[in-house]
């Protein structure tokens, strides 16, 4: 088995959250992680996300940007003071075709874990692993209910979609 340590500075996670009248975008950092390959196939791993590193990229006004960031850090969103990290534990990888894998595991946000499954394209060049993919997350499963039509009626144009998207590029270096 080969273990690949995620390179935090070379890897990036972009997020997108949608609402009725638009969307918000940003990035979030990786705190730590690794991906394990056996016979050239992903079979396990873990990615730890630094929730304190949330950046909003679509709001230029500094005060509005900071107000929104403060709101995301609050308990009605990610509760970052109590939950400074989130994690994805990869429990299994199934090869689909030409470097594509269906990865399954447990996603933990705000201390709440749920099964997660998504497709990632992964290639290894000598001792460096590159992985690209996207995961769609239903925030309400993790007690993030603010602005959700599932829990608050008659929101109109204040409705926030329950799903948000993480697009990732992981770069990892083989450990000796």
Buried (B, 14 or more C-beta within 10 A) or exposed (E): EBBBBBBBEBBBBBBBBBBEEEEBBBEBBBBBBBBBBEEEEBBBBBBBBBBBBBEBEEBEEEEEBEEBBEEBBEBEBBBBEEBBBBBBBBBEBBBEEEBEBBBBBBBBBBEEBEEBEBBBEBEBEEEBBBBBBEBEBBBBBBBBBBBBBEEEEEBEEEBBBBEBBBBBEBBBBBEE
